[in-house]
Amino acid sequence: METNDKQIQAELTSHIGRLLRDAFGKGPQSIFVSINRPFVIIYLRNFLSPTEKILLKQDQVYAIQTTRDLLMKSLFPEMKAYILLLTGMNIQEFYYDWGLHNQSGVMVGIDSEEDHPFSTNVHGTYAGQEELHQEIDLISHNVEKKPEKTYSYKINERTILVMRIGILISIEKELIRIGQEETLKLAKRNLEKGHLHRNNRFQKILHAGVVDAFVDWDFHLDKSIIVLILHPSP
């Protein structure tokens, strides 16, 4: 079973690399795929095209993000179909974010047809979990409001996935209603990632340094995911 999992991960890595290379003109230097049902997490490193490097030097972050958003929306159906073919997982929720300063990125797919991924006793606990939830709730409170629910899971030794449910305030819901979803997402991403990257308590709580922090939302589900990539254990 383990060999089969590795083969599936290798095939998915190859396929995603080819998709991104065709769409962006340059694929990531490395892709790490973690399949831990109901999650598929894809971590990209050294992923920035020559054109994007020029735009980044000119502080055109919004232009890069907007272009990538359009491309990712066009790639999602094929990614979803390929994941279904390889794993049998029917990905209903799809999140992604970029760490342009690190030339990194993450994509998260969730099979919503499986048991609720954060139900009690489905995945157990890990050291520092409650303290991490408290810290994430505090950041959320400072930026918008405390989530109605916060869950998390340690996907592997280097990856922690946090899910927040019920985080939108009334003004945000109205912005979404009048079609300002992309503007809202850009503003929230700038604010929240600033707090995540400046946080100096994660390392103490998790006993590991944070290499990358990613965040994305599904506004219509009033749900958000945060992915923390940790330094590998010695």
C-alpha positions in Angstrom: 0.0 0.0 0.0 2.9 2.3 0.9 4.5 1.7 -2.5 1.2 2.4 -4.3 0.9 5.7 -2.3 4.3 6.7 -3.4 3.6 5.9 -7.0 0.4 7.9 -6.9 2.2 10.8 -5.4 4.9 10.6 -8.0 2.4 10.5 -10.9 0.5 13.4 -9.4 3.7 15.4 -9.0 4.6 14.8 -12.6 1.2 15.7 -13.9 0.9 18.9 -11.8 4.4 19.9 -12.8 3.5 19.5 -16.5 0.2 21.5 -16.1 1.9 24.4 -14.3 4.8 24.4 -16.9 2.3 24.6 -19.8 0.2 27.3 -18.1 2.9 29.5 -16.7 5.8 28.8 -19.1 7.9 27.6 -16.2 7.1 24.9 -13.6 8.3 24.7 -10.0 11.8 23.4 -9.3 10.3 21.0 -6.8 6.8 19.7 -5.9 5.9 17.9 -2.7 2.6 16.0 -2.7 1.0 14.8 0.6 -2.1 12.6 0.4 -3.8 12.1 3.7 -7.4 11.6 3.2 -9.5 13.6 2.9 -6.7 16.0 2.0 -4.3 16.5 -0.9 -1.7 19.1 -0.2 0.8 20.2 -2.9 3.7 22.4 -1.8 5.7 24.2 -4.6 9.2 25.5 -4.3 11.2 27.9 -6.6 8.1 28.7 -8.7 8.4 32.2 -10.3 8.6 32.8 -14.0 11.1 35.3 -15.5 8.2 37.8 -16.2 7.0 37.5 -12.7 10.4 38.2 -11.3 10.4 41.4 -13.2 7.0 42.3 -11.9 7.9 41.4 -8.4 10.9 43.8 -8.5 8.5 46.5 -9.6 6.2 45.7 -6.6 3.5 44.5 -9.0 2.3 41.8 -6.6 -1.4 42.4 -7.5 -0.7 41.8 -11.2 1.0 38.5 -10.4 -1.8 37.3 -8.1 -4.5 38.3 -10.5 -2.9 36.5 -13.4 -2.3 33.4 -11.3 -5.9 33.4 -10.0 -7.1 33.3 -13.6 -4.8 30.5 -14.6 -5.5 28.4 -11.5 -9.3 28.6 -12.1 -8.7 27.2 -15.5 -6.4 24.4 -14.2 -8.6 23.3 -11.3 -11.0 21.1 -13.4 -8.2 19.0 -14.9 -6.4 18.7 -11.5 -9.7 17.6 -9.9 -10.3 15.0 -12.6 -6.7 13.6 -12.4 -6.8 13.4 -8.6 -10.2 11.5 -8.9 -8.6 9.1 -11.5 -5.6 8.4 -9.4 -7.0 8.3 -5.9 -10.8 8.1 -6.1 -11.0 11.3 -4.1 -13.7 13.7 -5.3 -12.2 17.1 -4.5 -15.0 19.6 -3.8 -13.0 22.3 -2.0 -9.8 23.8 -3.5 -7.6 26.4 -1.9 -4.2 27.9 -3.0 -1.8 30.6 -2.0 1.6 31.9 -3.0 4.6 32.9 -1.0 6.1 35.2 -3.7 8.9 36.3 -1.4 10.0 32.7 -1.1 9.0 31.7 -4.6 6.8 29.1 -3.1 3.1 28.1 -3.2 0.6 25.6 -1.8 -2.6 24.0 -3.1 -5.0 22.2 -0.9 -7.8 19.9 -2.1 -10.4 18.5 0.3 -12.7 15.5 -0.5 -15.9 16.9 1.0 -17.8 13.6 0.5 -15.7 11.9 3.1 -16.3 12.2 6.9 -15.8 15.6 8.2 -12.0 15.9 8.3 -11.9 17.5 11.7 -14.5 15.4 13.6 -13.4 14.3 17.0 -11.1 11.3 17.0 -10.8 11.2 13.2 -7.2 12.3 13.2 -6.1 12.7 16.8 -4.0 15.5 18.3 -0.4 16.7 18.2 1.8 18.6 20.6 0.9 22.3 20.8 -2.4 21.9 19.0 -4.6 23.8 21.6 -2.0 26.6 21.9 -1.8 26.9 18.1 -5.6 27.2 17.9 -5.6 30.0 20.5 -2.9 31.9 18.6 -4.7 31.5 15.3 -8.0 32.7 17.0 -6.2 35.7 18.4 -4.8 36.6 14.9 -8.3 36.2 13.4 -9.8 38.4 16.1 -7.2 41.1 15.5 -7.9 41.1 11.7 -11.7 40.3 11.6 -13.3 38.2 14.3 -12.6 35.0 16.2 -13.7 32.0 14.2 -16.8 30.1 15.3 -14.8 26.9 15.0 -11.0 26.2 14.6 -9.7 22.8 13.7 -6.2 21.6 12.7 -4.3 18.5 11.7 -0.6 17.7 11.3 -0.5 16.3 7.8 3.2 15.2 8.2 6.2 16.3 10.1 6.6 19.5 8.0 2.9 20.4 7.3 0.1 21.7 9.6 -3.3 22.4 8.1 -5.6 24.7 10.1 -9.3 25.3 9.1 -11.4 28.1 10.4 -15.2 28.2 10.0 -17.4 31.2 10.5 -15.0 34.2 10.2 -16.8 36.7 7.9 -18.2 39.9 9.4 -21.2 41.7 8.0 -19.3 44.3 5.9 -17.3 41.4 4.3 -20.5 39.5 3.4 -21.9 42.7 1.8 -18.7 43.2 -0.2 -19.0 39.6 -1.5 -22.7 40.2 -2.3 -21.9 43.3 -4.5 -19.1 41.5 -6.4 -16.0 42.7 -4.6 -14.8 39.2 -3.7 -11.3 39.5 -5.3 -10.6 42.9 -3.7 -11.7 41.5 -0.3 -9.5 38.5 -0.7 -6.4 40.6 -1.6 -7.0 42.8 1.4 -7.5 39.9 3.8 -4.5 38.1 2.5 -2.2 41.1 3.0 -3.4 41.6 6.5 -3.5 38.0 7.7 -0.2 37.0 6.1 1.4 39.9 7.7 0.3 38.7 11.1 1.2 35.1 10.3 4.7 35.9 9.1 5.4 38.3 12.0 4.2 35.9 14.6 7.0 34.9 17.0 5.0 32.4 19.0 4.5 29.6 16.4 8.1 28.4 16.8 7.7 28.1 20.6 4.3 26.4 20.3 5.3 23.9 17.6 9.0 23.5 18.6 9.9 24.1 15.0 10.5 27.1 12.8 7.9 28.2 10.2 9.4 28.3 6.7 6.2 29.3 4.9 2.6 30.4 5.9 -0.2 30.3 3.4 -3.9 31.3 3.7 -6.9 31.1 1.5 -10.7 31.4 1.8 -13.9 30.0 0.4 -16.2 32.9 1.1 -19.3 31.1 0.1 -18.7 28.4 2.7 -17.4 31.1 5.2 -14.4 28.9 5.6 -10.6 29.5 5.5 -7.5 27.3 5.5 -4.0 28.1 6.8 -1.1 25.9 5.9 2.1 26.2 8.0 5.3 24.6 6.4 7.8 23.8 9.2 11.6 23.3 9.2 12.3 19.6 8.9 13.1 17.9 12.2 16.8 17.3 12.8 
